[in-house]
């Protein structure tokens, strides 16, 4: 039986209640069969024991960042992602991790190895991709807000991206970066930043897998956990394989850079391939969660959307593929070949 209650507006007239005036849904109460991501799942995605490849200092850094993100950010990330607002109250917590500035030495920056900076970025992205973008951008590209906020984004909604217009900008000679004479000279910066960006989807995929692994064990259907069904195990195994491969490619990129052997083609291939594998991993995770796969409360839908801008920025998949293609063939194919005005017929 449905009971239709009546409420009154400010004029005293009776009006039907609207569900828009209802309080927000508490997922933990409405869906007690599975734990939402506000209580973040334990790490389950390091299947090939990647942690053993890290130094004791890098292992300690990884653990410290993971604990902070799970405790301080996970409980509030879905709320702020939905509102498209940045939780400025967590900035002191992120600052205390001493990872902002990454590999930069001096100026209050930690001077981490590229590997150390990369794994820290992955741990941040595992819980929230927007926070990892916030740290990465403010470490590498800009330190101040200089633009108007871009609204209505579908991904990285917590990050306050801005529209920047440069008009009649004049830079004094003494303010120019030394040794930079053309856009080609910026490729060194882009190569390093592409490595760091490649570690974001690695972290995102780890979080997606960790969430799915716990969810499938908790959620029951037909009297058995979803984890007991063959097709779900097959998808989990594919996701896990993707993550192991992505992690090892990302790790090798860091080592090539630290040994002075990394080329722009290496960085571009890593960024393009890792992001494509992460998209597949998130899509499989979204399928595994069924209807809850479209709720940000269970992380996967949020991660699914957050991967889209990462797939595009620091060079699209196609452009990065062409950077690698130029390096391995010797031919630049960024511009279409000139069409002959004469017909060969």
N, C-alpha and C positions, 0 to 999 in steps of 0.2 A: 504494500500500500504506500502511495506517495502522499505526503502531507505538504500542502502548499501554505506556508505561513505568509503573513502580510507584514510589511513594514511601512512606515510613513516617511515622506520627504519633508523638507523644511516648511512646506505650506500646509502640512497636515493631511495631504492626500495619501491614500493607500497605494502602494506600488509593489510590484512583485520583486522579490529579492534577486539579486544578480550574483552569479558565481564570481564575478570580478571583484566583489566586495568581500569574498571569502579569504581567510588567511592563507598564506602560501602552503603548499603541500610539504609535509615532513616525510621525506622518502623513507626514513628509518622506521617510521610508524606505519605508513601506508603499505610498505613492502618489506616486512620483517624477514623475508626468506633469504635476503642477501645483504651484506654490509656495504654501504656506499663508500665512495672514495674519500669522504671527510675523515674516515679512519683508514689510513692508507695501508694497502696490503704489503706484506713482507716481500723482500726481494726473492724472486724465484727464477729470474731470467738468465742468471750467470751459469749456464749449464756446462760450459767448457772451462769453468774456473778461471776466467780472465783475470780475476783479482790477483792470482798468483804471479802474473806477469808484471805487476806493479811493484814499485819500491815500497818499503815500509812507510815512508813519508807520504807517498801517493795513496796508499791504502788508508792511512789515518785521515787524510784530507777527504777522501771519498766517503768515509764513514761519518765524518763531522758534517759534511754538507747534506748527506742523506737524512741524518737525524734531525737537523734543523728544518729541512723542507717538510718532512713528514709531520713534525710537531707544530710548526708555526704557520705553514702555508696551506697544507692539505685541508684543514678544517674550514677554510674560508674561500678557497679558490673558486668553487662553483658559483657562489653568491656574487663575487666580484666579476667573474667572467660574464655572468648573465647581465649585470648592470653595466658592463663595459667601463668599469672604473678601476683605477689602480689603488691597491691597499697600501697607502703610504706608511701606515704604522709598522709594516714589516721591513722598511728600509734599514733601520738600525740593526735588525737581526741579520739581514743579508750583508750589511757592512761588516758586522762582527766576524763573518766567515773569512774575511780577508782574501777574497778571490777576485774582487773587482780590480780591473787593471791587468789581470792575467799575467802575461809574460813581461810586462813593462817593469823595469827596475828603477827604483827611486820614486820620488813624488808621492810617497805613501802607498805605492803599489807593491804587490807581493813578489814580483819577479819569479813566477812559477815557470817550470818547464812547460813546453807546449802540451806534453802528455798530461801533466798535472792540471793545467788549465782546462784541457778538453774533458777529462773525466769529471771535473767539478761542474762543467757546463752540462754534461749529460745527466748528472744527479739532480741538478736544478730542473732540467727539462722533464725528467721522469715524473715529477710531481706537477710542474706547471711550465709550459712552453713560453708563456708570456714573460714570466720572471727571468727565464734564461735569455730571452731576447733583450729585455731591459738591461741586464748585466752586460751582455755582449756589446750592445750598441754604445752604452755609456763607457765601456772600457776601450773601445776601438775607434769609434767614429765621432762622437759628440759628447760633451759633458753638460750642456745646458739645453733647456727647452727653447727652441728657436722658431716654432711654427704653429699654425692653427690645427687643432685636432681634426682628424678625419673620422666622421661617424659611420655607422651602419656597416661595420666589418663583420664577416662571418668567422674569422679566425684571429687568434692573438688579440682577443677583444680587451684584455686587461691592459695591454700596451697602448699608450696614447700616441699613435702615429700622427705625423703632421704633414701638411702640404707646404712645401718650401718653394718660394718663388725668388729667383735671383735675377735682378734687372739692373743693368748698367753697373755691375760690380767691378770695382777697380782695386787691385791688390798692389801695394807698394813693393818695390824690388826687395827691400829688407825684410818683408813679411813672407816672401815666397819660400817654399820648402826647398832646401838645398838639394841639388841633384835630380830634381823633378822638372823635366822640360816638356813632357807630352803625356797624353793619357796612357801611353804604353808604359810609362814609368810607374803608374799606379797598379800595374798587374802584380807586382810583388806584394802589395798590401792585400789585393783581392785574393791572391793565392792562399795566404795565411788565413784570412777571414773565412774562406770557403772550407778550410779544414775545421775551423771552430763551428761553423754553421752545420757541417756534416755531423757533428756530435750531438746536435740538438735532436734530430730525428732518431738517433740511436737511443737517447734517453727517453724520448716520447714512446718509442716502441717497447722499451723495457717496462715502463709504467702500464702500458696497455696490456702486455702479456701478464704482468703481475696481477692486475685487476681481474683479467679473464680467468686465470688459474684459480684464484680464490672464489670467484663468482660461480664457476662451474662445479666446484666442490660443495658450495653452500646451497645452491638452487636445485630443487628437486622437481622432477617431472615423471609421471607414471611410476611413482614409487622408488625412483632411483636418482642419484645426483646426475646432473647434466654431464659431468665429467666421465660418466660411465658409458656414454654413447660413442660409437665408433667414429662417426663423422666429426664430432666435436674434438675427439682426440687427434684426428688427422689434421684439423685446422690448427690446434694448439701446437702440434709438432712442426707444422710449416712455419708458424709464427716464430717459434723458438729457433729453428734453423736460420731464418732470416736474421734474427738478432745476433746469433753467433757470428755469422758471416759479416754483417755490418760492423760489429765491434772490432773484429780482427782487421778489416780493411781500414777502419778509422785509426786503430792503433798503429798499423804499418805506415800510414800517412804521417803520423806524428814523428815516428822514428826516422823516416826519410827526411823530414824537415830538420830535425835535430842533428842529423848527420850531414846536412847541407846537400842532399841529393834530390830533394823534391822539386819537380818541375810544375809549371802551370797546368800541364795536361794531367799530371797525377792528381792535383787538387781538384780539378774540374771533374774528372772521372769519379773520384770518391764522392764529391758532393752530389752529382747527378744520380749515380747508382744507388747510394745510400738512401736518398730521399724517395726514390721510386720504390725501393724495398719497404721503406717505412709506410708508404701509402698502402701497399698491399697488406702489410701487417695490421694496420689500423682498420682496414676494411674487413679483414677476417675477424678481428675482435668485435667490430660492430655487429657482424652477423651472429657471433656466438652469444651476445647478450640479448638478442631478440628485441622486444619492445623497449627494454631498458637500455638498449644500445643507442637510443636517440636522446637520452637524458644526460645532461652534464654531470649530474650527481654521481654517476657511475664512471666518470672519467673518459670512457672510450669515445663518446660522441664529441666531447670537447677536444680530445686529442685528434680525432678525425678531421675536425675543422681547422685546428691549429696547424696541422701539417701543410695545408694548402698554400698559405703565404710562404712558408719555409721552402716548399717545393719550387717556388718562383723566385724569391729574392736571392741575392748573391749570384745572379745568373740563372736563367730558366734551365730546365732539363735539356732543352734543345741547344741552347747556346753553349752550355758547358760541354755537351757532347761534341759540338763543333770545335771547341778549343782543343779537346783531346784529339779529335780527328785531324786537325791541322798539324798537331805535333807528331802523329804517327804516320801521316802520309806525305807531309811537306806541302800540302795544298790548302790554302785558306778558302773556305767555301761560304763565308758569311754573306757575301753579296752574290746575287744571281749573275750568271754569265751574260755578257752583252749580247743582245739579239741582233743578228746580222740583218741589215736592211735588204740584202739580196736573197732571193729564194734560191735554194740549191736544186730545185726541180727544173 
